[in-house]
Amino acid sequence: MGPRRLAVTLRTVSQHRRFPLALGLFAIVLMLPSLGSGLFHDDLVHRAHLLKDSELPPRYYGTPLVPEDSGTLSGAMRDMFAVTRSGQDVRLLMEQGLFPWWTWDRLRLSNWRPLTALTHWLDYRLFPDTPALMHLHNVLWFALVVVLVAGFYRRMMAVTWLASLAAFLYVIDESNWFPVQWVANRNLLMALCFSLLTLGCHDRWRREADRRCAVAAPVCLLLALLSTEAGIATFAYLFAYALVIDPGSKRQRVMSLVPAMLVIVGWRIVYSTLGHGASGGGFVMDPGREPLAYLMAVLERAPVLLAGQWAWLPAETYWVFSEAAQQRYLLYVNAFLIVVLVVLLPLLRKDRVSLFWFIAMMLCVLPICATAPMNRNLLFVAIGAFGLTARYVAGVLGREDWVPRSRVLRVPIWIICITLLLIHIPLSVTGRAMSKRMMAGATRAIQGSIQIPDAADLPEKTVVVINAPNPFLFIGLPHVRSYEGKTTPRLARVLVPGWRSLDVSRPAERTLVVRAKQGNLLSVNESREDMRPNFLYLFRTFNTLFRGPNELFCPGQRIELPDLCAEVLRVDRRGFPTEVKFDFAVPLEDVSLRWLQWSWKPNGFGSYHPFTIPAPGQTVELAGPF
């Protein structure tokens, strides 16, 4: 078959009325390797909420980890995605050693996703010990997303084969591998389905005056919001539609948005009244509660997210750089995005549908700036991005009238066209092929940061870690160890993050003083300007969940726990501790304590080893990662 015959065949296939269904089946086949991914971190935290008889030790019952009504449908729909909604929750988690002593007492981290919780609850009623079927459940939701997105492209694009190209690019994009293969991320897939139903119904209502769809659209939007907060991105497409596509008058366009706005406002009132939301940490924030911090985050995170969509630079890449390297990264990213915008302008001026995709894509970035940049959050953005990409590539290859006649002006347009084709076809296919192996390696590295040595008497011990590289993961320590069939310590206490070289001194029988040799105890060396990635900076990003950059300390500040009191002795000029004293309730040699330290290796990783307690009056040094 010659190239021309092949092109004709592909175009004929892509225009078939059942092509969206075929693409959905292709998506299932593409994601079948994810069935063996098992459960990972958040999956195990959710497991404790969904099992009637949790595998966790009894002391965790009646806490934010295992509510009294865990395993019930009402409990799951209320608390499955909630970590802390009050100061009492924070205090309980600190006392249990799951939150470190430096956690801000006003931290709030609670999501309300009752519809998603319902599907997980059903999983644990039907096949509680078969993660592969839970993954298959996710895959089926993704297949439905693909069918709906292909149908939506067909509604919005006059050329059927072009709509099919956009849908195909959406399916093979490597960014959707992780969100589909992670059971805990089902909420986003569900929201996407209901969002696409909303958009389809809204379009039919506005173009065909279908009153049934006028009612169905806001109902589907509500279902998207009850799946996850990210469902609010649906409004980005509704707004762009009213601005660019809607055939009505200006007043009619404005009024067409009223049902969606009423649904969103009503949902938000109920959401806040129930105590859900996020505040006090830098990792996740609530735009409604922290508007200024959120606006600053948009300026930083939006370019990173757009680069994750357009430049084959995963948004997570930004996490693994120092602050100095991040500034350079932002310069490169913004330069690339400006070039892309410039070459897109001729198309955006000529084609209203392309302008719709562009505006919706840009607005979709705003909600996901409320959390640290991750490619798994780009699935809403990708709908607009691939609609625009397909239209741009087709226009350049077809030499449409918006393409400049000047050879000088055509050069950057062709360069971007070829770049997009390379990024979103061969590189995406390669990325998908490598995704499972890369995710497995990253998971092992991250999980390794809480792989404390096992022992038969561990349930009777308080494990004291001098310098944990990733304090964030200790939230899931009991879940991970219980699921793996390992013993769980009575408590785990992390004294400081393991990001600096430390002096550890012992002024008294029950007291340790930990001092950072350089910088402060809660930060990494941010002055490294080279662009070499390091997992340490990823762990630093995780740690911002506990305390935002504006929640500072003062000398003499004391945090008292039942078995430990941490007193801040000195702070740096930014207000972060450089020296902290720890007073224990028992002598440091007491048999109830097991001491560990993290030892860094030259490759950037390491492992836990027993820590030898210094004699009174002595000081020992622990080496940092750099």
VEXDREN-2710 file (C-alpha; in Angstrom, 1 decimal):
% VEXDREN-2710
k/r/px/py/pz
1/MET/0.0/0.0/0.0
2/GLY/1.5/3.3/-1.1
3/PRO/1.6/6.5/1.1
4/ARG/-1.3/8.1/-0.7
5/ARG/-3.5/5.0/-0.5
6/LEU/-2.6/4.7/3.2
7/ALA/-3.5/8.3/3.8
8/VAL/-6.9/7.8/2.1
9/THR/-7.5/4.7/4.2
10/LEU/-6.7/6.4/7.4
11/ARG/-8.9/9.3/6.6
12/THR/-11.8/7.0/5.7
13/VAL/-11.4/5.1/9.0
14/SER/-11.1/8.3/11.1
15/GLN/-14.4/9.5/9.6
16/HIS/-16.4/6.4/10.4
17/ARG/-19.2/7.1/12.8
18/ARG/-18.0/4.4/15.2
19/PHE/-14.4/5.6/15.3
20/PRO/-14.9/7.1/18.8
21/LEU/-16.0/3.7/20.1
22/ALA/-13.0/2.0/18.4
23/LEU/-10.7/4.6/20.0
24/GLY/-12.2/3.8/23.4
25/LEU/-11.4/0.1/22.9
26/PHE/-7.9/1.1/21.8
27/ALA/-7.5/3.1/25.1
28/ILE/-8.4/0.0/27.1
29/VAL/-5.8/-2.1/25.3
30/LEU/-3.3/0.7/25.7
31/MET/-3.8/0.8/29.5
32/LEU/-4.0/-3.0/30.1
33/PRO/-0.3/-3.1/31.5
34/SER/-1.5/-0.8/34.3
35/LEU/-3.6/-3.7/35.8
36/GLY/-0.5/-5.1/37.5
37/SER/0.5/-1.8/39.2
38/GLY/-0.8/-2.7/42.6
39/LEU/-1.7/-0.1/45.3
40/PHE/0.4/2.9/46.1
41/HIS/0.4/5.3/49.1
42/ASP/-2.9/7.2/48.8
43/ASP/-4.5/3.9/47.7
44/LEU/-3.5/2.4/51.1
45/VAL/-4.7/5.4/53.1
46/HIS/-8.1/5.1/51.4
47/ARG/-8.1/1.3/52.1
48/ALA/-8.2/2.0/55.8
49/HIS/-11.4/4.1/55.2
50/LEU/-13.0/1.5/53.1
51/LEU/-12.4/-1.7/55.0
52/LYS/-14.8/-2.5/57.8
53/ASP/-11.9/-4.2/59.7
54/SER/-8.8/-2.2/59.0
55/GLU/-5.4/-3.9/59.0
56/LEU/-4.1/-1.0/61.1
57/PRO/-3.4/-1.4/64.8
58/PRO/-6.4/-0.6/67.1
59/ARG/-4.8/2.7/68.4
60/TYR/-5.6/4.3/65.0
61/TYR/-9.4/3.8/65.3
62/GLY/-11.4/6.9/66.0
63/THR/-8.7/9.1/64.4
64/PRO/-8.5/10.9/61.0
65/LEU/-6.8/7.7/59.8
66/VAL/-9.6/5.3/60.7
67/PRO/-12.9/7.0/61.6
68/GLU/-15.3/5.2/63.9
69/ASP/-17.6/4.4/61.0
70/SER/-14.8/3.3/58.5
71/GLY/-16.1/0.8/56.0
72/THR/-19.6/2.3/55.9
73/LEU/-20.8/4.1/52.8
74/SER/-21.6/7.3/54.7
75/GLY/-18.2/7.4/56.3
76/ALA/-16.4/6.9/53.0
77/MET/-18.5/9.6/51.3
78/ARG/-17.8/12.0/54.1
79/ASP/-14.1/11.4/55.1
80/MET/-12.4/9.3/52.4
81/PHE/-10.5/12.3/51.0
82/ALA/-10.2/14.2/54.2
83/VAL/-6.9/14.4/56.2
84/THR/-7.5/17.2/58.6
85/ARG/-10.4/19.6/59.0
86/SER/-9.6/21.0/62.5
87/GLY/-6.9/21.8/64.9
88/GLN/-7.9/18.7/66.8
89/ASP/-7.2/16.6/63.8
90/VAL/-3.8/18.1/63.4
91/ARG/-3.0/17.5/67.0
92/LEU/-4.0/13.9/66.9
93/LEU/-1.9/13.2/63.8
94/MET/1.1/15.0/65.4
95/GLU/0.7/12.9/68.6
96/GLN/0.7/9.7/66.5
97/GLY/3.9/10.8/64.7
98/LEU/2.2/10.9/61.3
99/PHE/2.6/14.7/61.1
100/PRO/6.0/16.1/62.3
101/TRP/6.3/18.6/65.1
102/TRP/6.8/21.5/62.8
103/THR/3.2/21.1/61.3
104/TRP/1.2/24.4/61.4
105/ASP/-1.6/24.0/63.9
106/ARG/-4.1/25.7/61.4
107/LEU/-3.3/23.3/58.6
108/ARG/-6.4/22.2/56.8
109/LEU/-6.4/19.5/54.1
110/SER/-9.8/18.0/53.3
111/ASN/-11.5/17.2/50.0
112/TRP/-15.1/16.3/49.5
113/ARG/-15.6/13.8/46.6
114/PRO/-18.6/11.7/47.6
115/LEU/-19.4/10.4/44.2
116/THR/-15.9/9.1/43.7
117/ALA/-15.9/7.7/47.2
118/LEU/-19.0/5.7/46.3
119/THR/-17.2/3.9/43.4
120/HIS/-14.3/3.0/45.7
121/TRP/-16.6/1.8/48.4
122/LEU/-18.2/-0.5/45.8
123/ASP/-14.7/-1.8/44.8
124/TYR/-14.1/-2.9/48.4
125/ARG/-17.5/-4.5/48.7
126/LEU/-17.1/-6.5/45.4
127/PHE/-13.3/-7.2/45.1
128/PRO/-11.4/-5.9/48.2
129/ASP/-8.4/-8.0/47.6
130/THR/-8.0/-7.7/43.9
131/PRO/-6.2/-4.4/42.9
132/ALA/-6.2/-5.5/39.3
133/LEU/-10.0/-5.1/39.1
134/MET/-9.8/-1.7/40.8
135/HIS/-7.3/-0.7/38.1
136/LEU/-9.6/-2.1/35.4
137/HIS/-12.4/0.1/36.9
138/ASN/-10.1/3.1/36.3
139/VAL/-9.4/2.0/32.8
140/LEU/-13.1/1.7/31.9
141/TRP/-13.6/5.3/33.1
142/PHE/-10.7/6.4/30.9
143/ALA/-12.2/4.6/27.9
144/LEU/-15.4/6.4/28.5
145/VAL/-13.4/9.7/28.7
146/VAL/-11.9/8.9/25.3
147/VAL/-15.3/8.1/23.6
148/LEU/-16.7/11.3/25.0
149/VAL/-13.8/13.5/24.1
150/ALA/-13.8/12.1/20.5
151/GLY/-17.5/12.9/20.3
152/PHE/-16.9/16.4/21.6
153/TYR/-14.2/17.1/19.1
154/ARG/-16.6/16.0/16.4
155/ARG/-19.3/18.4/17.6
156/MET/-16.8/21.3/17.7
157/MET/-14.9/20.6/14.5
158/ALA/-16.4/20.7/11.0
159/VAL/-13.8/18.3/9.6
160/THR/-14.3/14.8/11.0
161/TRP/-10.8/13.5/10.4
162/LEU/-9.3/16.5/12.1
163/ALA/-11.5/15.8/15.2
164/SER/-10.3/12.2/15.1
165/LEU/-6.7/13.3/15.0
166/ALA/-7.2/15.4/18.1
167/ALA/-8.8/12.5/19.9
168/PHE/-6.0/10.2/18.8
169/LEU/-3.4/12.6/20.2
170/TYR/-5.3/12.8/23.4
171/VAL/-5.3/9.0/23.8
172/ILE/-1.6/8.4/23.2
173/ASP/-0.4/11.3/25.3
174/GLU/2.0/9.8/27.9
175/SER/0.7/12.2/30.6
176/ASN/-2.5/10.2/31.0
177/TRP/-0.6/7.0/32.0
178/PHE/-0.1/7.8/35.7
179/PRO/-3.6/9.3/36.4
180/VAL/-5.2/6.2/34.9
181/GLN/-3.0/3.6/36.5
182/TRP/-3.2/5.2/40.0
183/VAL/-6.5/4.0/41.6
184/ALA/-6.6/7.0/43.9
185/ASN/-6.8/9.3/40.9
186/ARG/-10.1/8.0/39.7
187/ASN/-11.8/11.2/40.8
188/LEU/-10.2/13.1/37.9
189/LEU/-11.4/10.6/35.3
190/MET/-14.9/10.7/36.6
191/ALA/-14.9/14.5/36.6
192/LEU/-13.7/14.4/33.0
193/CYS/-16.6/12.2/32.0
194/PHE/-19.2/14.3/33.6
195/SER/-17.5/17.5/32.3
196/LEU/-17.6/16.2/28.7
197/LEU/-21.3/15.3/29.2
198/THR/-21.9/18.8/30.4
199/LEU/-20.2/20.3/27.4
200/GLY/-22.0/18.1/24.9
201/CYS/-25.4/18.9/26.5
202/HIS/-24.6/22.6/26.7
203/ASP/-23.6/22.7/23.0
204/ARG/-26.8/20.9/22.0
205/TRP/-28.9/23.2/24.1
206/ARG/-27.3/26.4/22.7
207/ARG/-27.3/25.2/19.0
208/GLU/-30.4/23.1/18.8
209/ALA/-32.5/24.6/21.6
210/ASP/-32.9/21.2/23.3
211/ARG/-34.5/22.0/26.6
212/ARG/-33.8/18.6/28.0
213/CYS/-30.1/19.3/27.6
214/ALA/-30.5/22.7/29.2
215/VAL/-31.5/20.7/32.4
216/ALA/-29.0/17.9/31.9
217/ALA/-25.9/20.2/31.5
218/PRO/-26.0/21.7/35.1
219/VAL/-26.8/18.3/36.6
220/CYS/-23.8/16.8/34.9
221/LEU/-21.7/19.7/36.1
222/LEU/-22.8/19.0/39.7
223/LEU/-21.8/15.4/39.3
224/ALA/-18.4/16.5/38.0
225/LEU/-17.9/18.7/41.1
226/LEU/-19.0/15.9/43.4
227/SER/-16.3/13.7/41.8
228/THR/-13.5/16.2/42.5
229/GLU/-12.9/19.9/42.9
230/ALA/-11.1/19.9/39.5
231/GLY/-14.5/19.6/37.9
232/ILE/-14.7/23.3/38.2
233/ALA/-12.5/23.4/35.1
234/THR/-15.7/22.6/33.2
235/PHE/-16.6/26.3/33.6
236/ALA/-13.5/27.3/31.6
237/TYR/-14.9/25.5/28.5
238/LEU/-18.4/26.9/29.2
239/PHE/-17.1/30.5/29.5
240/ALA/-14.9/30.1/26.3
241/TYR/-18.0/28.7/24.5
242/ALA/-20.1/31.7/25.5
243/LEU/-17.3/34.1/24.5
244/VAL/-16.5/32.6/21.1
245/ILE/-18.9/29.9/19.9
246/ASP/-22.4/30.6/21.3
247/PRO/-24.8/31.8/18.5
248/GLY/-26.9/33.9/20.8
249/SER/-26.9/37.6/21.6
250/LYS/-24.5/39.0/24.3
251/ARG/-27.3/38.9/26.8
252/GLN/-28.2/35.3/25.9
253/ARG/-24.6/34.3/26.1
254/VAL/-24.3/35.7/29.6
255/MET/-27.5/34.1/30.7
256/SER/-26.4/30.8/29.4
257/LEU/-23.7/30.7/32.1
258/VAL/-26.1/31.4/34.9
259/PRO/-27.2/27.7/35.6
260/ALA/-23.5/26.7/35.8
261/MET/-22.6/29.6/38.1
262/LEU/-25.5/28.7/40.4
263/VAL/-24.4/25.1/40.6
264/ILE/-20.8/26.1/41.4
265/VAL/-21.8/28.7/44.0
266/GLY/-24.2/26.2/45.7
267/TRP/-21.6/23.5/45.7
268/ARG/-19.0/25.8/47.1
269/ILE/-21.3/26.9/50.0
270/VAL/-22.0/23.3/51.0
271/TYR/-18.3/22.3/50.5
272/SER/-17.2/25.1/52.9
273/THR/-20.0/24.6/55.4
274/LEU/-18.9/21.0/55.8
275/GLY/-15.4/22.1/56.7
276/HIS/-13.6/21.1/53.5
277/GLY/-10.8/23.0/51.8
278/ALA/-7.1/23.5/52.1
279/SER/-5.0/26.2/53.9
280/GLY/-1.7/26.5/55.8
281/GLY/0.5/24.6/53.4
282/GLY/2.3/25.5/50.2
283/PHE/1.7/22.2/48.4
284/VAL/-2.1/22.6/48.2
285/MET/-4.0/25.8/48.7
286/ASP/-7.6/27.0/48.5
287/PRO/-8.0/30.0/46.2
288/GLY/-11.1/31.1/48.2
289/ARG/-9.2/31.1/51.5
290/GLU/-5.7/32.2/50.3
291/PRO/-6.3/34.5/47.3
292/LEU/-3.0/36.3/47.4
293/ALA/-0.9/33.2/47.8
294/TYR/-2.9/31.6/45.0
295/LEU/-2.3/34.5/42.6
296/MET/1.5/34.2/43.3
297/ALA/1.3/30.5/42.7
298/VAL/-0.4/31.0/39.3
299/LEU/2.5/33.2/38.1
300/GLU/4.9/30.4/39.0
301/ARG/3.0/27.3/38.2
302/ALA/1.0/28.2/35.1
303/PRO/4.0/28.3/32.8
304/VAL/5.3/25.0/34.2
305/LEU/2.0/23.3/33.6
306/LEU/1.7/24.7/30.0
307/ALA/5.2/23.5/29.3
308/GLY/4.2/20.1/30.6
309/GLN/1.4/20.1/28.0
310/TRP/3.2/21.6/25.0
311/ALA/6.9/20.9/25.4
312/TRP/7.2/17.3/26.6
313/LEU/8.7/18.6/29.9
314/PRO/6.7/16.9/32.7
315/ALA/5.5/19.5/35.2
316/GLU/7.0/17.4/37.9
317/THR/10.5/18.2/36.5
318/TYR/10.2/21.6/38.2
319/TRP/10.1/19.9/41.6
320/VAL/13.5/18.3/41.3
321/PHE/15.5/21.5/40.9
322/SER/16.8/24.0/43.4
323/GLU/15.2/27.4/43.6
324/ALA/18.1/28.9/41.6
325/ALA/17.7/26.3/38.9
326/GLN/13.9/26.7/38.9
327/GLN/14.4/30.4/38.0
328/ARG/16.5/29.4/35.0
329/TYR/13.9/26.7/34.1
330/LEU/11.1/29.3/34.2
331/LEU/13.1/31.5/31.8
332/TYR/13.5/28.7/29.3
333/VAL/9.8/27.6/29.6
334/ASN/8.4/31.1/29.2
335/ALA/10.6/31.8/26.2
336/PHE/9.3/28.6/24.5
337/LEU/5.7/29.4/25.3
338/ILE/6.1/33.0/23.9
339/VAL/7.3/31.5/20.7
340/VAL/4.4/29.1/20.5
341/LEU/1.9/31.9/21.2
342/VAL/3.4/34.1/18.5
343/VAL/3.2/31.3/15.8
344/LEU/-0.4/30.5/16.9
345/LEU/-1.6/34.1/16.7
346/PRO/-2.4/34.0/12.9
347/LEU/-4.5/30.9/13.4
348/LEU/-6.3/32.3/16.5
349/ARG/-7.2/35.5/14.5
350/LYS/-8.7/33.5/11.7
351/ASP/-10.4/30.5/13.3
352/ARG/-13.0/30.8/16.1
353/VAL/-12.9/27.2/17.1
354/SER/-9.1/27.4/17.5
355/LEU/-9.6/30.5/19.7
356/PHE/-12.2/28.5/21.7
357/TRP/-9.7/25.7/22.3
358/PHE/-7.0/28.3/23.3
359/ILE/-9.1/30.3/25.7
360/ALA/-10.5/27.2/27.4
361/MET/-7.0/25.6/27.7
362/MET/-5.6/28.8/29.3
363/LEU/-8.5/29.1/31.8
364/CYS/-8.3/25.4/32.7
365/VAL/-4.7/25.9/33.9
366/LEU/-6.0/28.3/36.7
367/PRO/-7.7/25.7/39.0
368/ILE/-4.8/23.3/38.9
369/CYS/-2.4/26.0/40.0
370/ALA/-3.9/25.5/43.5
371/THR/-1.6/22.4/43.9
372/ALA/2.0/21.7/43.1
373/PRO/2.5/21.2/39.3
374/MET/1.8/17.7/38.1
375/ASN/1.2/16.3/34.6
376/ARG/-1.6/14.1/36.0
377/ASN/-3.7/17.3/36.5
378/LEU/-3.4/18.2/32.8
379/LEU/-6.2/16.1/31.5
380/PHE/-8.7/19.0/31.3
381/VAL/-6.1/21.2/29.8
382/ALA/-5.2/18.6/27.2
383/ILE/-8.7/18.7/25.6
384/GLY/-8.2/22.2/24.5
385/ALA/-4.5/21.8/23.8
386/PHE/-5.0/18.8/21.4
387/GLY/-7.9/20.4/19.7
388/LEU/-5.7/23.4/19.0
389/THR/-2.7/21.2/18.1
390/ALA/-4.6/19.2/15.5
391/ARG/-6.1/22.3/13.9
392/TYR/-2.7/24.0/13.8
393/VAL/-0.8/21.1/12.3
394/ALA/-3.5/20.5/9.7
395/GLY/-3.5/24.2/8.7
396/VAL/0.3/24.2/8.3
397/LEU/0.4/21.0/6.3
398/GLY/-2.5/22.2/4.2
399/ARG/-1.0/25.6/3.7
400/GLU/-4.2/27.4/4.6
401/ASP/-4.6/31.1/4.1
402/TRP/-3.7/32.0/7.7
403/VAL/-0.1/30.7/7.1
404/PRO/2.1/33.7/6.2
405/ARG/3.4/33.8/2.6
406/SER/6.8/35.1/3.7
407/ARG/9.4/32.4/3.9
408/VAL/11.0/34.1/6.9
409/LEU/7.7/34.0/8.8
410/ARG/7.0/30.5/7.8
411/VAL/10.2/29.1/9.2
412/PRO/9.2/29.3/12.9
413/ILE/5.7/28.1/12.1
414/TRP/7.1/25.0/10.4
415/ILE/9.6/24.4/13.2
416/ILE/6.8/24.5/15.8
417/CYS/4.7/22.2/13.6
418/ILE/7.4/19.6/13.3
419/THR/8.2/19.9/17.0
420/LEU/4.6/19.3/18.0
421/LEU/4.4/16.3/15.7
422/LEU/7.6/14.8/17.2
423/ILE/6.5/15.6/20.8
424/HIS/3.0/14.2/20.5
425/ILE/3.4/11.2/18.4
426/PRO/6.8/9.4/18.5
427/LEU/8.0/10.9/21.8
428/SER/4.6/10.3/23.4
429/VAL/4.6/6.7/22.2
430/THR/8.1/6.3/23.6
431/GLY/7.1/7.9/26.8
432/ARG/4.1/5.6/27.2
433/ALA/6.3/2.6/26.6
434/MET/8.7/3.7/29.3
435/SER/6.1/5.0/31.7
436/LYS/5.5/1.8/33.7
437/ARG/9.2/1.2/34.2
438/MET/9.9/4.8/35.1
439/MET/7.0/5.0/37.5
440/ALA/8.1/1.8/39.2
441/GLY/11.6/3.2/39.6
442/ALA/10.4/6.5/41.0
443/THR/8.0/4.6/43.4
444/ARG/10.8/2.5/44.7
445/ALA/13.0/5.5/45.3
446/ILE/10.2/7.4/47.1
447/GLN/8.9/4.5/49.1
448/GLY/12.5/3.7/50.1
449/SER/12.6/6.9/52.1
450/ILE/10.4/5.2/54.8
451/GLN/11.8/1.7/54.6
452/ILE/12.8/1.5/58.2
453/PRO/14.4/-1.8/59.4
454/ASP/11.9/-4.5/60.5
455/ALA/12.0/-6.1/63.9
456/ALA/9.7/-8.4/65.9
457/ASP/9.5/-6.0/68.8
458/LEU/8.9/-2.9/66.7
459/PRO/5.2/-2.6/67.8
460/GLU/6.5/-1.9/71.3
461/LYS/9.0/0.8/70.2
462/THR/9.0/4.4/69.4
463/VAL/11.2/4.8/66.3
464/VAL/13.1/8.1/66.5
465/VAL/14.5/9.2/63.2
466/ILE/17.0/12.0/63.5
467/ASN/17.0/13.0/59.8
468/ALA/14.3/11.6/57.6
469/PRO/14.8/12.5/53.9
470/ASN/11.0/12.5/53.2
471/PRO/9.0/13.3/56.3
472/PHE/5.8/13.6/54.2
473/LEU/5.6/9.8/53.6
474/PHE/5.5/9.1/57.3
475/ILE/1.8/9.9/57.0
476/GLY/1.4/6.6/55.3
477/LEU/3.9/4.6/57.3
478/PRO/1.4/2.4/59.1
479/HIS/-0.7/1.9/56.0
480/VAL/2.3/0.8/53.9
481/ARG/3.8/-1.5/56.5
482/SER/0.5/-3.1/57.4
483/TYR/-0.3/-3.8/53.7
484/GLU/3.1/-5.3/53.2
485/GLY/2.7/-7.6/56.2
486/LYS/5.4/-5.8/58.2
487/THR/5.4/-4.8/61.9
488/THR/4.4/-1.2/62.6
489/PRO/6.1/0.8/65.3
490/ARG/4.1/2.1/68.3
491/LEU/5.1/5.6/67.2
492/ALA/7.5/7.2/64.7
493/ARG/9.1/10.5/65.6
494/VAL/10.9/12.5/62.9
495/LEU/13.2/15.1/64.6
496/VAL/14.3/17.0/61.4
497/PRO/14.4/16.5/57.6
498/GLY/17.6/15.0/56.4
499/TRP/18.5/17.8/54.0
500/ARG/21.4/19.4/55.8
501/SER/24.6/18.4/57.6
502/LEU/23.8/18.4/61.3
503/ASP/25.4/18.7/64.7
504/VAL/23.6/16.5/67.2
505/SER/24.6/17.2/70.8
506/ARG/23.4/15.9/74.1
507/PRO/23.4/18.5/76.9
508/ALA/21.4/16.3/79.4
509/GLU/20.2/12.7/80.0
510/ARG/16.9/13.2/78.2
511/THR/17.8/16.0/75.8
512/LEU/19.1/16.3/72.3
513/VAL/19.9/19.5/70.4
514/VAL/20.0/19.4/66.6
515/ARG/21.7/22.3/64.7
516/ALA/22.0/22.8/61.0
517/LYS/25.7/23.4/60.1
518/GLN/24.5/25.7/57.3
519/GLY/21.1/27.2/56.4
520/ASN/18.0/26.1/58.4
521/LEU/16.6/22.7/59.3
522/LEU/13.6/22.9/57.1
523/SER/15.2/23.8/53.8
524/VAL/17.6/22.4/51.2
525/ASN/20.6/24.1/49.7
526/GLU/18.7/26.2/47.1
527/SER/21.7/28.0/45.7
528/ARG/22.8/25.2/43.4
529/GLU/22.5/26.7/39.9
530/ASP/23.2/23.6/37.9
531/MET/20.2/21.9/36.2
532/ARG/20.9/18.4/37.6
533/PRO/17.7/17.0/39.1
534/ASN/17.7/15.6/42.6
535/PHE/14.9/13.7/44.4
536/LEU/15.8/15.8/47.5
537/TYR/14.1/18.8/46.0
538/LEU/11.0/16.7/45.3
539/PHE/10.9/15.7/49.0
540/ARG/11.2/19.4/49.9
541/THR/8.2/20.1/47.8
542/PHE/6.2/17.4/49.6
543/ASN/7.2/18.9/52.9
544/THR/5.4/22.2/52.1
545/LEU/2.2/20.3/52.7
546/PHE/2.8/20.6/56.5
547/ARG/3.7/24.3/56.7
548/GLY/3.6/27.1/54.1
549/PRO/6.5/29.5/53.5
550/ASN/4.8/32.3/55.4
551/GLU/4.1/30.4/58.6
552/LEU/7.3/31.2/60.5
553/PHE/8.8/30.3/63.9
554/CYS/10.2/32.4/66.7
555/PRO/12.9/31.6/69.3
556/GLY/11.5/30.0/72.4
557/GLN/8.5/28.5/70.6
558/ARG/7.6/25.1/72.1
559/ILE/5.6/22.3/70.6
560/GLU/4.6/19.8/73.3
561/LEU/3.7/16.2/72.5
562/PRO/2.9/13.4/75.0
563/ASP/6.4/11.9/74.8
564/LEU/8.4/14.8/73.4
565/CYS/8.8/18.6/73.6
566/ALA/10.5/20.5/70.7
567/GLU/11.8/24.0/71.5
568/VAL/13.0/26.3/68.8
569/LEU/16.3/27.8/70.0
570/ARG/17.4/29.8/67.0
571/VAL/15.8/30.9/63.7
572/ASP/17.3/32.4/60.5
573/ARG/16.3/35.8/59.1
574/ARG/13.5/34.1/57.2
575/GLY/12.0/32.8/60.5
576/PHE/12.9/29.1/60.0
577/PRO/14.6/27.1/62.8
578/THR/18.3/26.6/62.7
579/GLU/18.6/24.9/66.1
580/VAL/16.0/22.9/68.0
581/LYS/16.1/21.2/71.4
582/PHE/14.2/18.0/72.0
583/ASP/13.3/17.0/75.5
584/PHE/12.1/13.4/75.8
585/ALA/9.8/11.9/78.5
586/VAL/12.3/9.1/79.2
587/PRO/16.1/8.8/79.1
588/LEU/17.5/8.5/75.6
589/GLU/18.8/5.0/76.3
590/ASP/15.4/3.7/77.4
591/VAL/14.4/0.4/75.8
592/SER/11.2/1.9/74.5
593/LEU/13.2/4.0/71.9
594/ARG/14.8/2.8/68.7
595/TRP/17.1/5.4/67.2
596/LEU/17.7/5.6/63.4
597/GLN/19.6/7.9/61.1
598/TRP/19.5/8.3/57.3
599/SER/22.9/7.9/55.6
600/TRP/23.2/9.5/52.2
601/LYS/25.0/7.8/49.4
602/PRO/27.0/9.4/46.6
603/ASN/24.2/8.6/44.1
604/GLY/21.7/10.8/46.0
605/PHE/19.9/7.9/47.7
606/GLY/20.6/6.2/51.0
607/SER/19.1/4.0/53.7
608/TYR/18.4/3.9/57.5
609/HIS/20.9/2.8/60.0
610/PRO/21.0/2.6/63.8
611/PHE/22.0/5.9/65.4
612/THR/24.4/5.8/68.2
613/ILE/23.3/8.2/71.0
614/PRO/26.1/10.5/72.1
615/ALA/27.1/10.6/75.7
616/PRO/26.0/13.6/77.8
617/GLY/28.1/16.6/76.8
618/GLN/29.2/15.1/73.5
619/THR/28.3/16.1/69.9
620/VAL/28.2/14.0/66.7
621/GLU/28.0/15.1/63.1
622/LEU/25.6/13.7/60.5
623/ALA/26.6/14.3/56.9
624/GLY/24.0/15.9/54.6
625/PRO/23.3/15.1/50.9
626/PHE/25.7/17.7/49.4
END
